[in-house]
Amino acid sequence: MKRVNIHDAKTNLSRYLSDLAPGEVLVLCNRNQPVAEIRSLRKKALPKPRIGAAKGEFMVPDSFFEPLPEEILKAFR
């Protein structure tokens, strides 16, 4: 549990919120007396995707790299 004075919290709130771990509590103090708590609502951190995890699962056809038909290009204009 971190304790922070209100003035310091106002100055660095975004930094304190980004450092808050899931389930952790930040206690706001006024002249070193606790007045409020801020709790993280985040669950566990999302796992980072593994690059190359689907290698060999599908093939991109050569037609994918060909130019689009004119009627589809006109729809985007």
N, C-alpha and C positions, 0 to 999 in steps of 0.2 A: 504494500500500500504506500503510495507516494503522497506526501503532504506538500502543498504549494500555496503560497499566499496569493490572494486575489489579484494584486497588482502584477505579480509575476505571471500568473495564469493569463491575464488579459494580454500581456505582451507576447507570450509564447504559446498560446493555446493550440495552434495547429501542430506545433512540434510535440507538445504533450499528448495530444490525441493520436498522432501517428505512432508514438512510442508505446501507447497503451496496449498491453497484450490482452487476448481474450479472457474475460473474467476478472481482469485486474481493476482496481479502484483507485481513482485520483481524488484525494480529499482537499477541498478548497478551504483555506483558513483566512480569517480576518484577525489580524494581529496575533497570529499563532493559535487562535481558537478555531477548531473545526466548525464550519457552518454548512457545508454541502459536500455531496459526493458525486463524482462523475464515473459512470461504469461503462465499460466497453460492451457494445451490443454485438460485436463480431463473434462469430463462432470460430472454429479452428481456421487457420490459414489455408487457403486453397492450394492444392499441390500444383507445382509448376509442370506444364506439359513437357513430356519427353520428346525431344526432337528426333524424328526418324522412327517413332514407335509404330507407325503403320507401313513401314517400308515393305514393299512386296505384296501389300494387301489389294492394291488396285493399280490399273494402268491408265495413263492419260493418253487418249487416242491422238494421232497426228492431226486430225481434223480440228482439234481444240485450238490449234495455233493458226488456223486459216482465217482470213478476214471474214467478218460477218456479212450476211446478205444485205443488199441495199435497202430492202423494206424494213429490216430491223434497225439499221443505222438511221433511217429517216424518223423512226419512232423516238429516238433519243434526242433529236434536234428540236 
